[in-house]
Amino acid sequence: MYHHVKKLMYTVNVETPDVRFGNMLLEQFGGANGELAAAMQYTIQGWNCVDDLARRDLLLDIGTEELSHLEVVGALIRLHLKDLKTNREAAEADPLVTIAGGGGVALLNSRGNPWTADYLKITGELDVDLRSNIAAEARAKIVYERLIDHTDDPGTIDTLQFLMTREITHMKAFAAALESIEKPPFSIGRLAPTPVLVDEYFNGSTGDGDEGETDMRGPWSKAYGMHVVESQLTGGAGLSIGKVRGLAGQEERGKQDSTPTTTTAPAREELIGVEGR
């Protein structure tokens, strides 16, 4: 059950309306990283989370707050767009909102494209969805930063600062919820990845470029047990399960040759997973 209280979550004041900036603000009303998308994503994830009532409550808490943020953004947009109703020059700056929307808010982004459920990232796997939510909050934070850069109106900046700050709060909550699951970070789903192959970082971007770029090394190529190999795809032939078996066998033989103890080669099923999946 939802209950609406006739008060904004944050008081909105605009001293100098700016129609063009109001159009930019539509990105956070009906855009891919906007408040409606966040509200729908978290709420539906929560409804689907029937086996974890604690994190279900978290998702519904934040999803409901996002609806409050949508109301704040909508109020801010309306104040910036109010001249569309009476000023012809202002109206020409955004004829779609003026004529089709009567100068009010609509579920459009800043380019006039309609909101779509395709924006939502909902998998039904709680850890995967929480990672999507952390990324969504990060993207929204960046959008608010960019909006702040394009206005000088103090009241507008105060409102956007509030909304931007809450994105970080939500990131903290989602991150804590993900950590509290205590699931290994790369244990996604139920099926195990193929051994050996999962630890190979393919050096697939090679040579020296015109802008000074060259092959680089960093923790992304050696952390979590990974190691660099020259890309298996550079010879023009793609990988196959047979080649993966061969790679696994080569690595296992190398381990045996480098140690004085006797080791048992992994079972075929351990090397390639369940064949046919």
C-alpha positions in Angstrom: 0.0 0.0 0.0 1.3 3.4 -0.9 0.4 6.6 0.9 1.1 10.1 -0.5 1.9 13.0 1.9 1.3 16.4 0.4 4.8 17.6 1.2 8.0 17.5 -0.9 10.9 15.5 0.6 13.0 18.6 -0.1 11.8 22.2 -0.5 12.3 23.5 -4.0 13.0 27.1 -4.8 13.9 28.6 -8.2 14.8 32.3 -8.4 15.5 32.5 -12.2 13.5 30.0 -14.3 15.5 28.7 -17.3 13.4 26.8 -19.9 16.5 25.2 -21.5 17.8 24.0 -18.2 14.3 22.6 -17.4 14.7 20.5 -20.5 18.0 19.2 -19.3 16.3 18.3 -16.0 13.9 16.0 -17.8 16.9 13.5 -18.1 16.4 12.8 -14.4 12.6 12.5 -14.7 12.2 10.3 -17.7 15.7 9.3 -18.7 17.7 6.1 -18.4 19.4 7.1 -15.1 16.5 9.1 -13.7 14.4 8.8 -10.6 11.5 6.9 -12.2 13.8 4.2 -13.6 15.4 3.8 -10.1 12.0 3.7 -8.4 10.7 1.0 -10.7 13.9 -1.0 -10.7 14.3 -1.2 -7.0 10.6 -1.7 -6.2 10.2 -4.6 -8.7 13.4 -6.2 -7.5 11.9 -5.9 -4.0 8.6 -7.5 -5.0 10.6 -10.4 -6.6 12.7 -10.9 -3.5 10.5 -13.3 -1.6 13.2 -15.4 0.0 15.1 -12.6 1.7 12.7 -10.3 3.6 15.5 -8.1 5.1 16.9 -7.1 1.7 13.4 -6.9 0.3 12.6 -4.2 2.8 15.8 -2.4 1.8 14.8 -2.4 -1.9 11.3 -1.2 -1.1 12.6 1.5 1.3 14.9 3.0 -1.4 12.4 2.4 -4.2 9.8 4.4 -2.3 12.3 7.2 -1.7 13.1 7.4 -5.4 9.4 8.1 -6.0 9.8 11.0 -3.6 12.9 12.1 -5.6 10.8 12.0 -8.8 8.3 14.3 -7.2 11.1 16.8 -6.2 12.6 16.7 -9.7 9.2 17.2 -11.2 8.6 20.2 -9.0 11.9 21.7 -10.0 11.2 21.1 -13.7 7.8 22.7 -13.5 9.3 25.9 -12.0 11.9 26.1 -14.7 9.3 25.4 -17.5 6.5 27.7 -16.3 7.3 30.4 -19.0 6.4 27.8 -21.7 2.7 28.4 -20.9 2.7 32.2 -21.7 6.0 33.1 -23.5 6.2 32.3 -27.2 10.0 32.6 -27.3 10.3 30.2 -24.4 7.8 27.9 -25.9 9.8 27.6 -29.1 12.8 26.4 -27.0 10.8 23.2 -26.4 7.8 22.9 -28.6 7.2 19.2 -27.7 6.8 19.9 -24.0 4.8 23.1 -24.7 2.3 21.6 -27.2 2.1 18.0 -26.2 2.6 18.4 -22.5 1.1 21.8 -21.9 4.3 23.1 -20.5 4.4 20.5 -17.7 6.5 17.4 -17.0 6.2 14.3 -19.1 7.9 11.0 -19.1 10.5 12.1 -21.6 14.3 12.4 -21.4 16.1 15.6 -22.3 16.0 14.7 -26.0 12.3 14.1 -26.0 12.5 10.3 -26.1 9.8 8.5 -24.1 10.6 6.6 -20.9 10.9 2.9 -21.5 11.0 -0.2 -19.2 14.1 -1.2 -21.2 16.0 1.1 -18.8 15.4 -1.4 -15.9 18.0 -4.0 -14.9 16.1 -6.8 -13.1 17.6 -10.3 -13.2 16.0 -12.0 -10.1 19.4 -12.8 -8.8 19.8 -10.6 -5.7 23.6 -10.2 -5.8 23.5 -9.3 -9.5 20.7 -6.9 -9.0 22.5 -5.2 -6.1 25.6 -4.6 -8.3 23.3 -3.1 -11.0 21.8 -0.8 -8.4 25.2 0.4 -7.2 26.1 1.2 -10.8 22.8 2.9 -11.3 23.3 5.2 -8.3 26.8 6.1 -9.5 25.5 7.0 -13.0 22.7 9.2 -11.4 25.3 10.9 -9.2 27.3 11.9 -12.3 24.2 13.2 -14.1 23.4 15.4 -11.1 27.0 16.7 -11.1 26.7 17.7 -14.7 23.4 19.4 -14.2 24.9 21.4 -11.3 27.6 22.5 -13.7 25.0 24.1 -16.0 23.0 26.3 -13.7 23.8 29.3 -11.5 20.4 29.3 -9.7 21.1 28.9 -6.0 17.8 27.1 -5.1 18.3 24.7 -8.0 21.8 23.9 -7.0 20.7 23.2 -3.4 18.0 20.8 -4.6 20.4 19.0 -7.0 23.0 18.8 -4.3 20.5 17.1 -2.0 19.5 14.6 -4.7 23.1 13.9 -5.7 24.0 13.3 -2.0 21.3 10.7 -1.6 22.7 8.7 -4.5 25.8 8.1 -2.4 23.7 7.1 0.6 21.9 4.5 -1.5 25.2 3.2 -2.9 26.4 2.7 0.7 23.2 0.8 1.6 23.3 -1.4 -1.5 27.0 -2.1 -1.0 26.5 -3.1 2.6 23.6 -5.4 1.6 25.8 -7.0 -1.0 28.6 -7.6 1.4 26.3 -9.0 4.1 25.3 -11.8 1.7 28.8 -13.0 2.2 28.9 -14.6 -1.3 32.2 -14.8 -3.1 32.4 -11.8 -5.5 32.7 -13.9 -8.7 30.3 -16.6 -7.7 27.6 -15.6 -10.1 24.6 -17.9 -10.5 25.0 -21.6 -9.9 27.2 -23.0 -12.7 30.9 -23.0 -12.2 33.1 -21.4 -14.9 35.6 -23.4 -17.0 38.9 -23.8 -15.0 42.1 -22.4 -16.6 40.1 -20.4 -19.1 38.5 -18.3 -16.3 42.0 -17.1 -15.2 43.4 -16.2 -18.6 43.6 -12.5 -19.4 43.8 -12.3 -23.2 46.2 -9.6 -24.5 43.8 -8.7 -27.4 44.8 -5.1 -28.0 48.4 -5.1 -29.2 51.0 -3.0 -31.0 51.8 0.7 -30.7 49.2 3.3 -31.6 49.4 6.8 -33.1 48.6 8.5 -29.8 51.4 6.8 -27.9 49.5 3.8 -26.6 51.2 0.5 -26.2 50.6 -2.8 -24.4 50.1 -2.1 -20.7 50.0 -4.2 -17.6 48.1 -3.5 -14.4 46.2 -5.3 -11.6 43.3 -6.0 -14.0 45.5 -8.6 -15.7 47.0 -10.4 -12.7 44.6 -10.0 -9.8 42.4 -12.8 -8.5 44.7 -15.5 -9.9 44.6 -14.2 -13.5 47.6 -14.2 -15.8 48.3 -12.7 -19.2 48.3 -14.9 -22.3 48.5 -13.8 -25.9 45.0 -13.8 -27.3 43.9 -17.2 -28.6 41.9 -15.4 -31.3 44.7 -13.6 -33.0 45.4 -16.4 -35.4 42.0 -16.1 -37.1 40.6 -19.2 -35.5 38.2 -19.0 -32.6 38.4 -21.0 -29.4 36.6 -24.3 -29.2 35.9 -26.7 -26.3 38.7 -28.9 -27.7 41.2 -26.1 -27.5 40.1 -25.3 -24.0 40.7 -28.9 -23.0 44.1 -28.7 -24.5 44.9 -25.5 -22.6 43.8 -27.0 -19.4 45.9 -30.1 -20.0 49.0 -28.0 -20.9 48.7 -26.0 -17.7 48.2 -29.0 -15.6 51.3 -30.7 -17.1 53.3 -27.6 -16.5 52.3 -27.7 -12.8 53.3 -31.4 -12.6 56.7 -30.7 -14.2 57.5 -27.9 -11.8 56.8 -29.8 -8.6 58.5 -32.9 -7.2 55.3 -34.2 -5.7 53.0 -36.4 -7.6 49.7 -34.8 -8.5 46.5 -36.2 -10.0 45.2 -34.6 -13.2 41.8 -33.0 -12.8 38.9 -35.1 -13.9 37.6 -34.3 -17.4 34.4 -32.9 -15.9 36.4 -30.5 -13.7 38.3 -29.2 -16.7 35.4 -28.5 -19.0 32.3 -28.4 -16.8 29.2 -30.2 -17.9 29.5 -30.9 -21.6 26.7 -29.6 -23.7 25.7 -26.7 -21.4 
